[in-house]
């Protein structure tokens, strides 16, 4: 289950990011661990792929990597370290923006950057998504607010439930939050959709009208509560059990056996 699937939660998250970018408000996204927040942020920014090209273009000056489609990208993803000092957070973000800007300028103007563009000094990475934002130290929030107030950078804070209470401690920053999005676990229909997509490619069919499949879906929803990360782990373990036993059909018994191999099996 490595290929990203655009669920309803992701589409709502993407609309939330676009609204923050359009209206220049700070955004706040929170949800339980494993709900898919980080994967959604990676997919929206495409920054995992873009960063490889950014580093190559910045350090190696390889003209071939400029083929990566930077044109529609205008956001970066940053995950602070728990050990980072506040000044290091700002330095890291500005360095990522500088590299991204350099790479996108080179993509847009492969021959030569026009003087008008150089004078404008546009920030192409206007939107910065900060994952695991609860790691940030108090002074970091104040420095990020200052950076936001300069008008060239907008932020979306992504974290666990309770991060909204952390941000309440900084009223000047909190007053600038214009959009909030709660990332929820998957519903039964979305779990069915994901299982059909992934297991269908492995010649393991899931049919909602089949009682055995209905048992499997109900069991997975009950065990994981629709948590994307737990579903991923449970399915991988179930497929391993199927391979070991030379089975081609997933059943409730296989799911229960997979559950007993994972930490969630004791709950």
C-alpha positions in Angstrom: 0.0 0.0 0.0 2.7 2.5 -1.1 0.8 4.3 -3.8 -1.1 7.4 -2.6 -4.9 7.3 -3.0 -6.8 10.6 -3.0 -9.4 10.1 -0.3 -12.1 12.5 0.7 -9.9 13.6 3.6 -7.1 14.4 1.2 -9.4 16.5 -1.1 -10.6 18.5 1.9 -7.0 19.0 3.0 -6.0 20.2 -0.4 -8.9 22.7 -0.5 -7.9 23.9 2.9 -4.2 24.4 1.8 -5.4 26.3 -1.3 -7.7 28.5 0.8 -4.8 29.4 3.1 -2.6 30.2 0.2 -5.2 32.2 -1.6 -6.4 34.3 1.3 -2.9 34.5 3.1 -4.2 33.2 6.4 -2.2 31.0 8.7 -3.8 27.5 8.7 -4.0 24.9 11.4 -4.5 21.2 10.7 -4.7 18.6 13.4 -5.7 14.9 13.7 -4.9 11.6 15.4 -1.6 9.9 14.7 -1.7 7.7 11.6 -4.7 9.5 10.1 -2.6 10.5 7.0 -1.7 14.1 7.7 2.0 13.8 6.8 1.4 11.7 3.7 -1.3 14.2 2.6 1.2 17.1 3.1 3.9 15.3 1.2 1.6 14.6 -1.7 0.2 18.1 -1.8 3.7 19.8 -1.8 5.4 17.1 -3.9 8.4 18.2 -1.8 9.9 14.8 -1.3 10.5 14.5 -5.1 11.1 18.2 -5.6 13.8 18.3 -2.9 16.0 15.7 -4.7 16.0 17.9 -7.7 16.4 21.1 -5.7 19.6 19.7 -4.1 21.0 18.4 -7.3 20.4 21.6 -9.1 21.7 23.7 -6.3 24.9 21.8 -5.6 25.7 19.9 -8.8 24.3 22.4 -11.4 22.9 19.5 -13.5 20.8 20.9 -16.4 18.9 17.6 -16.9 17.1 17.7 -13.5 15.4 21.0 -14.5 12.8 18.8 -16.3 11.0 18.3 -13.0 7.7 20.2 -13.2 8.2 23.0 -10.8 5.7 25.3 -12.6 2.7 24.4 -10.4 4.5 24.1 -7.2 4.5 26.9 -4.7 4.8 25.2 -1.3 7.4 23.4 0.8 7.2 20.9 3.7 9.3 21.4 6.8 9.6 19.1 9.8 11.4 20.7 12.8 13.7 18.6 14.9 13.0 18.5 18.7 16.6 19.6 19.2 16.4 22.7 17.0 16.9 26.1 18.5 14.3 28.7 17.4 16.8 30.6 15.2 17.7 27.3 13.5 14.0 26.8 12.5 13.9 30.2 10.7 17.3 29.6 9.1 16.2 26.1 7.9 13.0 27.4 6.4 14.7 30.3 4.7 17.3 28.0 3.3 14.7 25.7 1.9 12.9 28.6 0.3 16.1 30.0 -1.2 17.0 26.6 -2.8 13.4 26.1 -4.0 13.3 29.7 -5.5 16.6 29.1 -7.3 15.5 25.8 -8.7 12.1 27.1 -9.9 13.7 30.2 -11.5 16.0 28.0 -13.4 13.1 25.8 -14.5 11.0 28.8 -15.6 13.9 30.6 -17.3 16.4 27.9 -18.5 18.3 30.3 -20.7 18.6 33.4 -18.5 16.7 35.0 -15.7 15.2 38.3 -16.8 16.3 41.4 -15.0 12.7 42.2 -14.0 12.4 38.8 -12.3 15.7 39.4 -10.4 14.6 42.8 -9.2 11.2 41.5 -8.1 13.0 38.8 -6.0 9.8 36.8 -5.9 9.3 34.1 -3.3 8.0 31.0 -5.1 7.7 29.0 -1.9 5.1 31.3 -0.3 3.3 28.5 1.6 5.3 26.5 4.2 3.6 23.5 5.8 5.2 22.7 9.1 4.6 19.1 10.1 4.7 18.0 13.8 4.4 21.6 14.8 4.1 20.7 18.5 7.9 20.3 18.4 8.4 24.0 18.0 9.6 26.0 21.0 7.8 29.1 22.3 10.2 31.6 20.7 9.9 29.7 17.3 6.2 30.6 17.1 7.0 34.3 17.7 9.7 34.3 15.1 7.4 32.6 12.6 4.8 35.2 13.2 7.4 37.9 12.5 8.2 36.1 9.2 4.5 35.9 8.3 4.0 39.6 9.1 6.7 40.5 6.5 4.1 39.4 3.9 6.1 36.9 1.8 5.6 33.6 3.7 2.4 31.9 4.9 2.2 28.9 7.2 0.1 25.9 7.9 0.8 24.2 11.2 0.1 20.4 11.2 0.0 18.4 14.5 -1.8 16.2 16.9 -5.1 17.1 18.6 -4.3 19.6 21.3 -1.9 21.8 19.2 -4.7 24.3 19.0 -4.4 24.8 22.8 -0.7 25.2 22.4 -1.2 28.0 19.9 -3.8 29.7 22.2 -0.9 30.7 24.4 0.4 33.0 21.7 -2.6 35.4 21.1 -0.9 37.5 18.4 -0.1 34.4 16.3 -3.5 32.7 17.2 -5.4 35.7 16.0 -3.8 35.3 12.5 -5.2 31.7 12.1 -7.9 32.0 9.5 -8.6 28.3 8.6 -8.7 25.1 10.7 -9.0 21.6 9.3 -9.5 18.5 11.4 -8.0 15.3 9.8 -10.3 12.4 10.6 -9.9 8.6 10.3 -11.4 6.9 7.3 -15.0 5.8 7.1 -16.1 2.3 6.2 -16.8 3.2 2.5 -13.3 4.7 2.1 -11.7 1.6 3.7 -13.6 -0.5 1.2 -12.4 1.7 -1.6 -8.8 1.5 -0.5 -8.9 -2.3 -0.1 -10.5 -2.8 -3.5 -7.7 -0.6 -5.0 -4.8 -2.3 -3.4 -5.9 -5.9 -3.0 -7.3 -5.9 -6.5 -3.8 -5.4 -7.9 -2.6 -8.5 -5.9 -5.4 -10.7 -7.3 -7.2 -10.6 -4.0 -10.7 -9.5 -4.6 -12.9 -7.6 -2.1 -16.6 -7.5 -3.0 -19.0 -5.6 -0.7 -21.8 -8.0 -1.6 -19.8 -11.1 -0.6 -20.3 -12.1 3.1 -16.6 -13.1 3.5 -15.5 -9.7 2.2 -18.1 -7.9 4.4 -16.6 -9.7 7.4 -13.1 -8.6 6.4 -14.1 -5.0 6.0 -16.0 -4.9 9.2 -13.1 -6.5 11.1 -10.5 -4.1 9.7 -12.7 -1.0 10.5 -13.4 -2.4 14.0 -9.7 -3.1 14.7 -8.2 0.1 13.2 -11.1 2.5 13.7 -10.3 3.7 10.1 -6.8 4.8 11.0 -4.8 4.9 7.8 -1.5 3.8 9.2 -3.0 0.9 11.2 -4.9 -0.3 8.1 -1.6 -0.2 6.1 0.2 -2.3 8.8 -2.7 -4.7 9.2 -3.0 -5.4 5.4 0.7 -5.9 5.0 0.7 -8.4 7.8 -2.4 -10.2 6.4 -0.7 -10.5 3.0 2.4 -12.0 4.6 0.2 -14.6 6.4 -1.5 -15.4 3.1 1.8 -15.9 1.3 3.2 -18.1 4.0 0.1 -20.3 3.9 -0.3 -20.2 0.1 -3.7 -18.6 0.3 -5.3 -16.3 -2.3 -8.4 -15.1 -0.4 -8.3 -12.8 2.6 -10.7 -13.8 5.4 -11.7 -12.5 8.8 -9.5 -15.3 10.4 -6.5 -14.0 8.5 -7.1 -10.4 9.6 -7.5 -11.6 13.2 -4.3 -13.5 13.0 -2.5 -10.4 11.6 -4.0 -8.4 14.4 -2.4 -10.7 17.0 1.0 -10.0 15.4 0.7 -6.2 15.9 0.6 -4.0 19.0 -3.0 -3.1 18.2 -3.9 -6.8 18.7 -3.9 -6.4 22.4 -6.5 -3.6 22.4 
